[in-house]
Amino acid sequence: MSLHKWFQEKRRLKLLTTPKPKYPEPDKDPSIGLWVQCDHCEAMLYVKLLKQNKRICEKCGSHLQMNSTERIEMLTDPGTWRPLDEDMTSCDVLGFVDQENYADRLEDNQARTGLTDAVQTGTAQLHGTPVALGVMDFQFMGGSMGSVVGEKLTRLIEHAIHQSLPLIIVCASGGARMQEGTLSLMQMAKIAAALQIHQIQKRLLYISVLTYPTTGGVTASFAMLGDIIIAEPKAYIAFAGKRVIEQTLRQEVPDGFQVAESLFEHGLLDLIVPRAILKGVLGELFELYKLAPCKY
């Protein structure tokens, strides 16, 4: 074969093996992530303005879900937040598998939220008052309470005891984490025992803030143990859900039975406070506590 034919053959083979050009993929919608729909009135809300408005719908006034970092920024004085136990992570002790391995589910949630588990704890100042603060995050596995959530809250309470700090816990949870079985259920008693020392023995103030949703084992333990229990407007607060109650008791549950306003009417809450003024209300409560601390 001559050199000329050899080059021709190579060119032919190259043309045959060259992949066909792909059609350009359509550009992604630039509006994705810029707008969100209200869960209640279905109005389309501009995310940047929604964040500035503390995630309160400007159309109907509904309080949409906030992540824990946004709540910390909303409640604390700038530059005063000092996190505790940031590196604590859960273990898959039971080797739990449902639609996905528990270990894989943890990794996915950690990557998506940037958190190690469903609560952030630390100390900060609120209008100049040093406080211990725990904020649950519903975006991490529905805010479920596992071993890490229980341990971090218990250590936070113990830190508040040693430093004589008032305590705030912002609750947002679907309840105890089923992937950890009894290990998650025992956190209810552990946290309650630490709170008994904080509230009864040390006479320190504990304020519980209930947000949408607060359910299950969290409601059955520390969420309802506050010296003062505050809820956001129309927050869903329950132990068992409406459907579970109806199927178990064979009785129809009225609409609105498990929202904050209904619980307030029946004496289970002390205050219903809109999110926009929550920090101010907490600041006033701490000022009153300084003037007349519990001494009995």
Secondary structure, 3 states (H helix, E strand, C coil): CCHHHHHHHHHHHHHHHCCCCCCCCCCCCCCCCCEEECCCCCCEEEHHHHHHCCCECCCCCCECCCCHHHHHHHHCCCCCCEEECCCCCCCCCCCCECCCEHHHHHHHHHHHHCCCCCEEEEEEEECCEEEEEEEECCCCHHHCECHHHHHHHHHHHHHHHHHCCCEEEEEEECCECHHHCHHHHHHHHHHHHHHHHHHHHCCCCEEEEEEEEECHHHHCCHHHCCCEEEECCCCEECCCCHHHHHHHHCCCCCCCCCEHHHHHHCCCCCEECCHHHHHHHHHHHHHHHHHCCCCC
